[in-house]
Amino acid sequence: MNDQEKYKYAYALTSVASTGLSFVEDSLTSIMNDKTDLAWLRSFYILLSYNFELILKSRITMVEGFTDKQALNNRLVQLGHDIQAIKNALGKTHLEEIGINNIEKNTQYKISAIDGKEVLIEDFTKIRYDFLNNIVRSVDSQEHTRIKGYLDVLFSILQKAKEKNEEAKGQAA
């Protein structure tokens, strides 16, 4: 699979991530209007996790070698929703290229951006089933402000990922 073909899939991944992040951004103002409804906010945190994963997987698509679409799909499925595994697969250099200094896992993933900002991303599997473990997220009046700040950082990472994907596609031409 050449870089032009890989780019087609990387582009699809970043497009889905872009629309997902935009949905959260638009919903915060048009639907939520600074309300702290736990069900809505939980959905937003699920979407932030999923879309961050897609951004990282777009870079996996461009930096690793694949014989065909099935090999690519197998690799992405193998990585699953494990941000730590995706981080390890990308390595420090590829993360830094898209503005990420580090990703640490505690109860959440803490993404440290190169510009000093931080984003807390939920573990995609855990947040989907947290109610089975009686985990209740505590929210406060700053939840919207935090999510908006996270979105700013994630959009910046997304833009850098798109640029690096475009570069890799162009080098193969």
N, C-alpha and C positions, 0 to 999 in steps of 0.2 A: 504494500500500500504506500503510495507516494504522498508527499506533503500536501499536494492539491486535494487528494481524496480525504486525507485526515482532516484538512481544514473544513471540509464540508460538514463533518460531524462535530468538530470543535465549535464551528459557527452555530450549529443547531443548539448545542449545549449552552453557549453564552446567550443566545436569543431567548431560550426558555428562562434562563436565570434573570435576564434583563426584564422580561415581562413580569416575572414573579416578584422581583424587588419593586418594580413600579406599582404593581397591584397593592403591595403592602403600603407603600408610600401614599398612594391615592386613598386607600381605605382609612388610613389614620386620620385623615382630615374629612373625607366625605361621609364615612360610615361611623367612625368612632367618635370624632369630635371631642377628643380628650377624655373620653369615658374610660374607665378601667374595668371593663367587662372581662372576666377571666377567660371565658370561652373564646372570645375574639382574640384576645392577646395570646392565648395558647396557640391558636391557629397561625398568628403572625410569627411566633417563635418557631413553629414547625416550618413555615415557609422560608424564614431566614436560613435555617439549617440546611434545608433541601437545596436552596439556590446557591448557597456558599459551596456546597458539595459539587454542584454542577460547574461552577466557575473553576474549581480545582481540577475536576475531571476533564475540562476542556484543555487544560495544560497537559495532563497525562496523555491525552489524545495526540497532542502535537509533539511531545518530547520523547515518547517511547516508540519503538518500532512494532509494526503490526503487519502480518502477511495479508490480512483481509478484514472485512467488516466483522466477521464472526470472532476473529481473534481479538479485535478491539472490544467488542461487546463482552466477551469472556473476561477480559482484563477488568473492565469497569464493574462488572457483576462481582468478580472476585474481590475487588476493593470494597464493595458494598457501601455502607454509610459510615465507614470508619475513617473519620477525618484524620486521625493519627496515622493510619496506614497510608492514606493518600499523601499526607505531609511527608512521610518517610520516603515514599516512592518519588516524589518530586525533588526532594533535597533542598538544602538551604539556598543554593544559587537560584534555582527556578522560583522559589518562593519570594526571594528578594526582588527578582525581576518584576514581580507583580505587586510589590509594595508590602510584603509580609515579612516581618523580622522573625517572628516565632509563633508557633501554635503550641499551647500547653493544654493538657487535659487534666482537669480536676473533676468537679461535679458537672462542669460545662467545659467547652473548649474556649480558651482565652486566646484570641487572635491579637497579637501585637503588631501594629502597622509600623512601617519604617518611620512615618511622621510622628510617632509617639502616641497615637490614638489606639484605643483598644475596643474590641468587640467581644461580647460573650455570646457564643453560639451553643445552642442546646445539642445534645446528642440526639440525632434524629430518631433512633429507635426508642430511646428512653423516654423522650417527651411524648411520643405517640401513645405509649402505654403507661405513663406515670401514674395514672389514676388506679391502675391495678395494684400499685404499691402504696396507695394512699398518700401520694406526694401531691401537695397543694402548693402552687406557686404563690408567693406573697407579692403583691403589687402595691405600688404607692403612686402618688400623684405625679411622679417624674417618669413613669413608664414610657409615655409617648416621647418625651424628650430623649430618653435613652435610645429608644428604637430609631428615632429620626437620626440621631448621631451614628448609630450602627449602620443605617442605610447609607449615610454619606461615605463612610469608610468602605462599605461593600461595593458601592457604585464606583469608587475610585479603583478598587482592586479589580472589579469587572472590566473597567476601561483599560487598565494596564494588561490584563489577560487578553483582551481582544487585540490590542496592539501587538503583543508578543506572538499571538497566533497568526496575525496578518504578516508579521515579519517572517515567520517560519515558512509560511505559504509562499511568500515572495522570493525567498532564497532558493526555492526548488524550481522556480519558473525559468 
